[in-house]
């Protein structure tokens, strides 16, 4: 039986993971041959957080 709460967490975190990946690409690589370390660390952490929550949602839904 599917658990609606965990299914909602799964879908929300999947889209959060997608948006965070786009944010990582846009903010970390702002110009040609440049890499911004601080925004990359922030967005990378957000990517990992959403990914872990997405997998947790899939396992529990």
VMD Tcl script that draws the C-alpha trace (Angstrom):
set ca {
  {0.00 0.00 0.00}
  {1.34 3.44 -0.92}
  {1.77 6.03 1.79}
  {0.64 9.42 0.45}
  {2.85 11.46 2.77}
  {6.04 9.72 1.67}
  {4.93 9.84 -1.96}
  {4.58 13.62 -1.64}
  {8.06 13.83 -0.07}
  {9.41 11.71 -2.92}
  {7.97 13.90 -5.69}
  {8.85 17.16 -3.94}
  {12.43 16.12 -3.28}
  {12.87 14.84 -6.83}
  {11.96 18.26 -8.21}
  {14.09 19.93 -5.54}
  {17.01 17.79 -6.70}
  {16.45 18.86 -10.32}
  {16.20 22.57 -9.42}
  {19.24 22.36 -7.13}
  {21.27 20.77 -9.93}
  {20.29 23.61 -12.27}
  {21.18 26.12 -9.54}
  {24.55 24.44 -9.08}
  {25.34 24.70 -12.78}
  {24.18 28.31 -13.09}
  {25.76 29.67 -9.90}
  {28.99 27.66 -9.83}
  {30.01 28.20 -13.45}
  {29.12 31.87 -13.91}
  {31.56 32.69 -16.69}
  {33.90 31.14 -19.14}
  {36.69 29.21 -17.39}
  {35.54 30.32 -13.92}
  {34.42 28.21 -10.99}
  {32.92 29.70 -7.82}
  {33.75 27.47 -4.87}
  {31.45 28.85 -2.19}
  {28.23 28.69 -4.25}
  {29.31 25.25 -5.49}
  {29.62 23.99 -1.92}
  {26.23 25.41 -0.97}
  {24.39 24.08 -4.03}
  {26.25 20.76 -3.83}
  {25.08 20.31 -0.25}
  {21.51 21.08 -1.28}
  {21.78 18.52 -4.12}
  {22.95 15.80 -1.73}
  {20.23 16.68 0.81}
  {17.41 16.51 -1.75}
  {18.85 13.32 -3.27}
  {18.98 11.56 0.11}
  {15.44 12.68 0.96}
  {14.23 11.54 -2.47}
  {15.70 8.06 -1.97}
  {14.24 7.92 1.55}
  {10.85 8.87 0.14}
  {11.08 6.12 -2.49}
  {11.99 3.51 0.11}
  {9.16 4.50 2.46}
  {6.30 5.24 0.07}
}
mol new
graphics top color blue
foreach p $ca { graphics top sphere $p radius 0.5 }
foreach p [lrange $ca 0 end-1] q [lrange $ca 1 end] { graphics top cylinder $p $q radius 0.2 }
display resetview
